[in-house]
Each structure stands twice: as C-alpha cells, then as structure tokens.
Amino acid sequence: MTSKADYTEDEWARLRRAPMIAGMAISIADPGGPIEITKETMATLKAASSPPSGEELLTALSQDIMAMAQKKENPVGDFKVEHSSLAANQILDELKGSNEIVTAKATPEEAQAFRVWMTTVAQAAADAAKEGGFMGFHAERVSDGERTMMTKVAEALGSTS
C-alpha cells in the first residue's frame, strides 16, 4: 500500500493529472465542437472522482483531483501539448510515464488498479458525447478515432484491453 508520501512532488503531480490526460486523449482523437468537449471533460472529471476500486493510492489521487477542481485549479497542472500535430504522442508518452511511476513504486495491485482506472476514465470520455452526423442523426457513440485511441491508451499503460 502506497500513499502520497511515497512519491516525489513531481511524481505525484504526474499521477494526479493522469486521469485528465486519459480523457484528453479521447478528446483529441476525434475533436468535436465545444459541446462535445465539455461533455467529455465533465465525464472525465466524474470518472476521475470515483476510481473503480478502493485502493488507497487511487482514493488519495481522486481526492486531490476533486480538491483542485473545487478550488478551480487545473488538475493537469503544467502539462502542455507543444505541437498539435504531436499531441497524441505527447499524451500517450505522459500516460506511459505515469504507468512507469506506479509500476516502480506502487504495489502490483495498486498499479493494476491505476491502469484500469485510466482506461475507465478514457472510456467514460469516449461514451460522453456522440460524434459525427448532423444534428444527432447518424452520429455514433464512440467513433473509430476514439476506439483507436482507446487501444493506444491501453498499450501506453501496458494493458491489452
């Protein structure tokens, strides 16, 4: 069992922003309009606030995320996408880095729970808004681009799902 005290400030910041980055991955995979982005962001924040397991590490991270959101602070912190053409790679590299941290420092159970949480957050973002179509007609819940990104997120986390 690990806690915030087991991580450097930098490591903790990376872990704390990871759920938001997982949701961001889906948003950039198939960019929609402001309504879609808002729905995906809200779904990401909701999934980040309720991890799928009661691991102490996940609970502490989600509490930090929610505390920042309540103070209207950005849980993503200083993470910036430098070039829009490389956004997906930068986001996936950030998720890989977060996975490396939990793999190295957390218990195997916590690391696996973290990976499941990240894919759960990404799926929540993908499910949040319909993509394509016209005025809702012929739109799809999860686009091909989002499905592809879900696979890449899983790969970045060392998962196969």
PyMOL commands that set and color helices and strands:
alter all, ss='L'
color gray80, all
select helices_A, chain A and resi 4-6+9-29+34-48+56-70+84-105+108-128+144-156
alter helices_A, ss='H'
color red, helices_A
deselect
rebuild
show_as cartoon
